[in-house]
Amino acid sequence: MLNRIALILLIIGGINWGSVGIFQFDLVAWIGGGQSGILSRVIYTLVGLCAIWCISLLITEPSERDRPVKVMSH
């Protein structure tokens, strides 16, 4: 569950960066009252922490429960 939350926040962060790059519009800053607004800083910090968390997804092996189940047919 934590992995999914981290990935969702990273997607939101990626969309925001794409918006900054293409349209020069920072959606998080707009919603959060500017880049230095407390809400914006919280969102930026959460996205950054999620990025650090997701580094672990690259370097660890998936657990058995994360692997697809093979169904044998006769």
Secondary structure, 3 states (H helix, E strand, C coil): CHHHHHHHHHHHHHHHHHHHHHHCCCHHHHHHCCCCCHHHHHHHHHHHHHHHHHHHHHHCCCCHHHCCCCCCCC
